[in-house]
Amino acid sequence: MFSSSSLGRSPPSAKHLRLPQLHRPQTQPTYVLRTLPTTSPGLPLSLSVSLSPRRRHFHRHRSLLVKCIDAAQPYDTEFKLATALVESSPTTSSAEDLVPLKIAIIGFGNFGQFLAKTLTRQGHTVLAHSRSDYFHAALRMGVKFFSDPNDLFEEHPEVILLCTSIISTGQFFKSLPFQRLKRNTLFVDVLSVKEFSKNLMLNVLPADFDIICSHPMFGPESAKLGWKDLFFVYEKVRIGSEGSRVSRCESFLDIFVREGCAMVEMSCAEHDQYAAESQFITHTVGRVLKMLNLVSTPINTKGYEKLLDLVENTAWDSFDLYYGLFMYNKNSLAVLKRLNSAMEALKDELFEGLDDVARKRQYESDAKVDSLLDNSWVLKGDHNGLASQRAASESARSQDAVSWKINGSALRLQKSSKSSNLKIAIIGFGNFGQFLAKTLVRQGHTVLAHSRMDYSEVAESMGISFFSDADDLCEEHPEVILLCTSILSLEKVLKSLPVQRLKRSTLFVDVLSVKEFPRGLFLQNLPPYFDILCTHPMFGPESGKNGWHGLTFVYDKVRIGNTESRKSRCDKFIDVFAQEGCKMEEMSCAEHDRHAAGSQFITHTVGRVLEKLKLEPTPINTRGYETLLNLVENTAGDSFELYYGLFLYNVNAMDQLERLDVAFESLKKQLFQRLHGVIRKQHFKDEVSSDSVQRV
């Protein structure tokens, strides 16, 4: 459209334009309108005319003078050039920076194909060879497949990417026709152990070849949403000094940089030390849990959800991979021994505690028998002695308790029930009691507290009335008694409460992690006019520190009176958790304990075993290892009493512990049987070779 005759100079090309030049105001010359083009009706008038500098001519008709306005107009040529300039400006990850490589993948199985998808998407030329026929899979991905490694190596790939299993790498690697490659070819492995592959390549490859030992610490399952922030570990074992070889090495590493990987350069020895602490433990725990056939339950905890995810992530990997982590990493055996010792130590703690409880129960039982024998005169001398004691106990009750039958207290309760606020007495004002109290106070409920220890200052700071004497607290007539004691002390605390000072309609609630035990305890020890609600908030101060939304609250209305006021009060208490966004699950105590043994007890057991290993973060944490660290953090905050209570008071827990123990022993047996077979095979081969040499 523009010409030198019309403008007096050639317009600058788009790629040399600078955005400031396009928008900088300039003094424009005056131009004369000569003709209007008919071929470009879509362009603005100011740029669609044929223009030339004004000259003084004498025409029959006066010329029309037009001055160009240097102003931005929508969709004019300057706007288009500016847009093109901005869109084509180079960035650190632009395709223009890509140096395409010719990469040959040796071992085109699951992981080889996983890497090939990204390589082809980035524009690299990918060739492949494998013992199995993956021709059609390669064709779909735009990869050229070679069944004969000689044919592939004659293509002179720049990079040989080894994606074989760790078990077959040694034998398969030695069979490759290296003589058909260019002498400066770069060899890269992606095995999960590094010292083994490093020594193998240094021993087998001629000195002309470059070597990178790498470990993408992710796979098809853990990286299905992308590689961003996942670790890629590498060591430049041997790279030639020529610029082209250094550049090729950087181009290969840039494949993972472009995908957002966290690049970690470290020695192979250092990698294996960290990997034994993290990757091997992660896979071991995942495989043990897989043998338990864990399934999702209606009352999954966050910790249990993480274990299910761990099983899913590790289940995709073959046993060959796991065995390779054990066999070819010299640090793995020591880690397995530590894991075994931790498991045995935890079982010893549980069984020692079980023995102590059994002996204590026997001692208490003997003491009760002695007491009954000493007081047998009461039964012999006065057959109505027990009835007299009961009558005295009943007469000690407050008068309003008697008037319940006459509707006096019923009317008062119905009147107070119109308010949504409750008067709640927390028995056991320790860590968990205070955790619940914060929410109760924030919602506007009146909270009282009692505990064996003095928490008066803590309670005062929260706006809570603290009572060191349980009689004083009960005389305040709370509507709800919320028992937040430890599971081991519940029976003793419940029996020591002066329940005769309470209104007979009082609602008793527990929050223990097992449910059949407190249910039976309540039904056996509480008079029938008290209401009973068994609950389990399946979270605590650590897992619920960011709110309770989506966390599970389980409850069973064991015994609730028929009056509307008592039903309403029960619903108001349950609504405390519904208001916070909890996932509300109503189920029987027996059903809860079945699910909890398979989820909560297993979660705490694994967490406590790992806690004994004193695991630490590493520079190359996998997502699975992060899961284990988080699990330890969540379970370590709970007392051993809580964990022991899960074991002692849940009839299903012993069975789960035995299953976990059997699974761990089975996994160890698999490892050592295979190791024994390998050693025997090597020993037998060495003996045959020795006999052959002697005969010669």
Secondary structure, 3 states (H helix, E strand, C coil): CCCHHHHCCCCCCHHHCCHHHHHCCCCCCEEECCCCCCCCCCCCHHHHCCCCECCCCCCCCCCCEEECCCCCCCCCHHHHHHHHHHHCCCCCCCHHHCCCCEEEEECCCHHHHHHHHHHHHCCCEEEEECCCCCHHHHHHCCCEEECCHHHHHCCCCCEEEECCCCCCHHHHHHCCCHHHCCCCCEEEECCCCCHHHHHHHHHHCCCCCEEEEEEECCCCCCCCCCCCCCEEEEEEEECCCCHHHHHHHHHHHHHHHHCCCEEEECCHHHHHHHHHHHHHHHHHHHHHHHHCCCCCCCCCCHHHHHHHHHHHHHHCCCHHHHHHHHHCCCCHHHHHHHHHHHHHHHHHHHHHHHHHHHHHHHHHHHHHHHHHHHCHHHHHHCCCHHHHHHHHHHHCCCHHHHHHHHCHHHHHHHHHCCCCCCEEEEECCCHHHHHHHHHHHHCCCEEEEECCCCCHHHHHHCCCEEECCHHHHHCCCCCEEEECCCCCCHHHHHHHCCHHHCCCCCEEEECCCCCHHHHHHHHHHCCCCCEEEEEEECCCCCCCCCCCCCCEEEEEEEECCCCHHHHHHHHHHHHHHHHCCCEEEECCHHHHHHHHHHHHHHHHHHHHHHHHCCCCCCCCCCHHHHHHHHHHHHHHCCCHHHHHHHHHCCCCHHHHHHHHHHHHHHHHHHHHHHHHHHHHHHHHHHHHHHHHHHHC
